[in-house]
Structures are given as structure tokens and as C-alpha cells.
Amino acid sequence: MRPIHVSWQSVPGKRYQLEYVAQLVPDPVTGEEHEIIPIGNVITAGENEYEIEKCVDLPDDAVTGTFRIRLVR
């Protein structure tokens, strides 16, 4: 495993889910979309927290990928 640091601007009291996908384009053979994987639990920004930083472990063989932050309602 290798650690990756991810950070994003936040709004106090809002809830966020960090997500990861290995590739944004569909599989060239099957045409199937790659699974979007939630990373950890939903994070709630604290009272004076305007930026969130999270360290996540990715498998050593993960050479590409994209993170996204989803606002949870």
C-alpha cells in the first residue's frame, strides 16, 4: 500500500464522501464503466473547518485513478 494525501475546500457543517475510480473511460473491451468506490466514511466539516485533508492507502499496483468529492445531503 502507498499513502496518498487528498485535500479539498469545505464548508463547516457540510458532509462529504471521498470516492475513487481507477479509470474515467469505459473498459475498451466490454464498454462497461469502472466502479466508483467510496473511500472511508462520510466526513462532516467541523465548525471552523474550511479545508479537509485525508490520507488514504492505495494498492501499489494502482498506477492511475481519480478522486472525487461528493456532497452528501
N, C-alpha and C positions, 0 to 999 in steps of 0.2 A: 504494500500500500504506500501511496505517497500523498502527503498533505497538500491541499490547495486552499488558499485563502480567498474568500469571496466577500465583497462588501457592497453595500448599496445604501442610498439615502432613504430615510424612513420618516414617518410622521408618528409622533407619540400617540400610543393607544391603538394604532392600526396593527392588523395581523397579517403576517406574510408566510408563504410557503416557498422554500427554495426547491427548485426542480432541475433535473439534469436529463439531457438526451445525448446519446452518443453521436448521432448524425442528424442533421436537419433535413437532408434529402431522403426520399424513399429508397428502399433497397432496390438496386438496379435489376436484380433478377426477378424478385417477386412483386415489386411495386408497393410493398407494404411499408407503412410509416413505422419509424422506430419508436419504441415505448418511451414515454416521458416518465421519469422516475422521481417521486418525491424524496427529498433528502432530509432526514430527520423529522422533527415535529414542527408544527406551526409555531412561529416566533411572534410574540407581541412586543412592539417597541415600547420601551419604558417611558416614564413621564417626561424626561428631558433627553430622550434618545433620538437623535436626528440622523444617525448612521449606525448600521448594524454590520458587524464583521463576524464571519463564521469560518471555521476551519473544518474542511471535510476531507475524508480519505477516499482517494480513487484507486482502483486497481492499477498495478504497474503497467498492464497491457492497454490501458485506456490512453490512446495517443491523441484522440480528438474528442471534442464534445462541447456542448453549450449549456450554460446555466441560464435559468430564467427565474425571476421572482414573480410570484402570483399573489395578488392582494386577496386575502380571504375575507369573505363577508360573514 
